[in-house]
Protein backbone atom coordinates (compact mmCIF):
# COMPACT_ATOMS: atom_id res chain seq x y z
CA UNK A 1 0.00 0.00 0.00
CA UNK A 2 3.00 2.26 0.43
CA UNK A 3 3.51 2.26 -3.34
CA UNK A 4 -0.13 3.25 -3.82
CA UNK A 5 0.18 6.22 -1.48
CA UNK A 6 3.43 7.27 -3.13
CA UNK A 7 1.73 7.09 -6.53
CA UNK A 8 -1.10 9.35 -5.35
CA UNK A 9 1.43 11.77 -3.82
CA UNK A 10 3.47 11.86 -7.03
CA UNK A 11 0.40 12.78 -9.08
CA UNK A 12 -0.73 15.51 -6.64
CA UNK A 13 0.55 19.04 -6.28
CA UNK A 14 0.16 19.28 -2.51
CA UNK A 15 -0.50 17.24 0.60
CA UNK A 16 -4.12 18.37 0.73
CA UNK A 17 -4.73 17.20 -2.84
CA UNK A 18 -3.18 13.82 -2.06
CA UNK A 19 -5.16 13.14 1.12
CA UNK A 20 -8.70 13.22 -0.29
CA UNK A 21 -8.32 10.62 -3.08
CA UNK A 22 -6.16 8.44 -0.84
CA UNK A 23 -8.78 8.41 1.91
CA UNK A 24 -11.72 7.75 -0.40
CA UNK A 25 -9.95 4.96 -2.28
CA UNK A 26 -8.66 3.42 0.95
CA UNK A 27 -12.19 3.27 2.40
CA UNK A 28 -13.38 1.46 -0.73
CA UNK A 29 -10.45 -0.96 -0.65
CA UNK A 30 -11.00 -1.84 3.00
CA UNK A 31 -14.77 -2.18 2.67
CA UNK A 32 -14.52 -4.48 -0.36
CA UNK A 33 -11.68 -6.64 0.94
CA UNK A 34 -14.13 -9.35 2.00
CA UNK A 35 -14.06 -8.90 5.76
CA UNK A 36 -16.35 -5.94 6.48
CA UNK A 37 -18.65 -6.96 3.63
CA UNK A 38 -18.34 -10.72 3.01
CA UNK A 39 -18.13 -11.79 -0.63
CA UNK A 40 -21.61 -13.36 -0.52
CA UNK A 41 -23.14 -9.99 0.52
CA UNK A 42 -21.39 -7.93 -2.18
CA UNK A 43 -23.59 -6.66 -4.97
CA UNK A 44 -22.91 -8.12 -8.40
CA UNK A 45 -21.97 -4.76 -9.87
CA UNK A 46 -19.42 -4.12 -7.10
CA UNK A 47 -18.08 -7.63 -6.44
CA UNK A 48 -15.56 -7.39 -9.29
CA UNK A 49 -13.70 -4.65 -7.37
CA UNK A 50 -12.18 -7.20 -5.02
CA UNK A 51 -10.00 -8.51 -7.85
CA UNK A 52 -8.41 -5.05 -8.21
CA UNK A 53 -7.85 -4.86 -4.47
CA UNK A 54 -4.49 -5.85 -2.95
CA UNK A 55 -6.05 -5.90 0.52
CA UNK A 56 -8.42 -8.67 -0.62
CA UNK A 57 -5.53 -10.92 -1.61
CA UNK A 58 -3.59 -10.11 1.58
CA UNK A 59 -6.64 -10.81 3.77
CA UNK A 60 -7.31 -14.11 2.01
CA UNK A 61 -3.69 -15.22 2.51
CA UNK A 62 -3.76 -14.23 6.18
CA UNK A 63 -7.02 -16.12 6.76
CA UNK A 64 -5.56 -19.26 5.17
CA UNK A 65 -2.36 -18.91 7.17
CA UNK A 66 -4.20 -18.52 10.48
CA UNK A 67 -7.03 -21.05 10.10
CA UNK A 68 -5.57 -23.89 8.00
CA UNK A 69 -4.77 -26.99 10.03
CA UNK A 70 -6.53 -25.78 13.19
CA UNK A 71 -9.71 -26.97 14.84
CA UNK A 72 -11.85 -25.17 17.36
CA UNK A 73 -14.11 -26.50 20.10
CA UNK A 74 -17.76 -25.47 20.02
CA UNK A 75 -18.96 -23.05 22.63
CA UNK A 76 -22.63 -23.26 21.69
CA UNK A 77 -24.44 -26.41 20.63
CA UNK A 78 -27.84 -26.53 18.96
CA UNK A 79 -30.42 -27.65 19.91
CA UNK A 80 -29.96 -26.55 23.50
CA UNK A 81 -32.18 -25.49 26.35
CA UNK A 82 -34.88 -27.17 28.41
CA UNK A 83 -35.97 -30.48 26.97
CA UNK A 84 -32.86 -31.01 24.85
CA UNK A 85 -30.51 -32.29 27.55
CA UNK A 86 -30.42 -35.83 26.16
CA UNK A 87 -29.54 -34.88 22.57
CA UNK A 88 -26.27 -36.47 21.46
CA UNK A 89 -24.58 -37.67 18.30
CA UNK A 90 -26.04 -36.53 14.99
CA UNK A 91 -28.87 -34.74 16.78
CA UNK A 92 -26.44 -32.00 17.93
CA UNK A 93 -24.35 -29.55 15.97
CA UNK A 94 -22.29 -26.44 16.56
CA UNK A 95 -24.01 -23.10 16.05
CA UNK A 96 -21.03 -21.66 14.13
CA UNK A 97 -20.42 -21.60 10.39
CA UNK A 98 -18.56 -24.60 9.00
CA UNK A 99 -19.78 -27.08 11.57
CA UNK A 100 -20.57 -30.70 10.71
CA UNK A 101 -23.63 -32.43 12.19
CA UNK A 102 -22.69 -34.50 15.22
CA UNK A 103 -19.23 -32.94 15.63
CA UNK A 104 -18.29 -30.59 18.43
CA UNK A 105 -15.16 -29.44 16.57
CA UNK A 106 -14.97 -26.92 13.73
CA UNK A 107 -12.13 -27.22 11.25
CA UNK A 108 -10.54 -23.87 10.49
CA UNK A 109 -10.33 -24.61 6.77
CA UNK A 110 -14.03 -25.39 6.56
CA UNK A 111 -14.86 -22.27 8.57
CA UNK A 112 -13.07 -19.86 6.21
CA UNK A 113 -14.49 -21.67 3.18
CA UNK A 114 -18.06 -21.18 4.41
CA UNK A 115 -17.74 -17.80 6.17
CA UNK A 116 -15.46 -15.96 3.72
CA UNK A 117 -15.59 -18.15 0.58
CA UNK A 118 -11.80 -18.59 0.68
CA UNK A 119 -10.16 -21.35 -1.35
CA UNK A 120 -7.21 -22.67 0.68
CA UNK A 121 -5.26 -23.52 -2.47
CA UNK A 122 -4.77 -19.83 -3.32
CA UNK A 123 -2.34 -18.94 -0.55
CA UNK A 124 0.79 -18.80 -2.67
CA UNK A 125 -0.89 -17.48 -5.80
CA UNK A 126 -2.17 -14.61 -3.65
CA UNK A 127 1.41 -13.95 -2.57
CA UNK A 128 2.43 -13.76 -6.23
CA UNK A 129 -0.44 -11.39 -6.98
CA UNK A 130 0.61 -9.17 -4.07
CA UNK A 131 4.16 -9.16 -5.39
CA UNK A 132 2.84 -8.14 -8.83
CA UNK A 133 0.81 -5.32 -7.21
CA UNK A 134 3.93 -4.11 -5.40
CA UNK A 135 6.05 -4.11 -8.55
CA UNK A 136 3.30 -2.58 -10.70
CA UNK A 137 2.44 0.22 -8.28
CA UNK A 138 6.14 0.90 -7.75
CA UNK A 139 6.67 1.19 -11.51
CA UNK A 140 3.67 3.52 -11.81
CA UNK A 141 5.08 5.62 -8.98
CA UNK A 142 8.43 5.92 -10.78
CA UNK A 143 6.69 6.92 -14.01
CA UNK A 144 4.53 9.51 -12.22
CA UNK A 145 7.57 10.91 -10.41
CA UNK A 146 9.45 11.19 -13.67
CA UNK A 147 6.50 12.88 -15.33
CA UNK A 148 6.13 15.43 -12.53
CA UNK A 149 9.87 16.18 -12.75
CA UNK A 150 9.57 16.58 -16.53
CA UNK A 151 6.54 18.87 -16.16
CA UNK A 152 8.38 20.92 -13.54
CA UNK A 153 11.38 21.32 -15.86
CA UNK A 154 9.07 22.28 -18.71
CA UNK A 155 7.26 24.84 -16.56
CA UNK A 156 10.60 26.36 -15.53
CA UNK A 157 11.23 27.12 -19.19
CA UNK A 158 7.92 28.94 -19.54
CA UNK A 159 8.02 30.64 -16.11
CA UNK A 160 4.86 28.85 -15.03
CA UNK A 161 5.27 26.50 -12.11
CA UNK A 162 1.82 24.96 -11.85
CA UNK A 163 3.08 21.39 -11.61
CA UNK A 164 6.06 21.94 -9.32
CA UNK A 165 5.59 20.80 -5.74
CA UNK A 166 6.11 23.44 -3.10
CA UNK A 167 9.38 23.15 -1.22
Secondary structure, DSSP 8 states (H G I E B T S, - for coil): -HHHHHHHHHT-SSHHHHHHHHHHHHHHHHHTTSSSS-GGGS-TTTGGGGGG-HHHHHHHHHHHHHHTT-EEE-S-EES-STT-TT--GGG-EESSTT--TT-SEEEHHHHHHHHS---GGGHHHHHHHHHHHHHHHHHHHHHHHHHHHHHHHHHHHTT--SSS---
